[in-house]
Amino acid sequence: MNLFVTASTVAALVGIALGTMLPAMAMGRAIQQALESLARQPEAEKSISRLLFVGLAMIESLAIYCLVIVLIVLFRNPLLAHLAR
């Protein structure tokens, strides 16, 4: 039982680390590309900004989903009840 709790905690730590780093890198890349696009075509500012905000919201939702899954694993792990039998 202790091994399972330790393993799930380590998995949650790795999951939250990857779940925050990878979307942050994707957001930085999206902003970089949007700024390059704006520098090349300033007249397309409205469409680029709109697409950028939609894309950033989608990327941020991935980080939020990761946080929710990690919190479930840490505090309400459904497998603990199965192992406690």
Summary of the structure (lengths in Angstrom):
residues: 85
radius of gyration: 19.1
end to end distance: 10.8
largest distance: 65.2
contacts: 207
relative contact order: 0.17
helix: 93%
strand: 0%
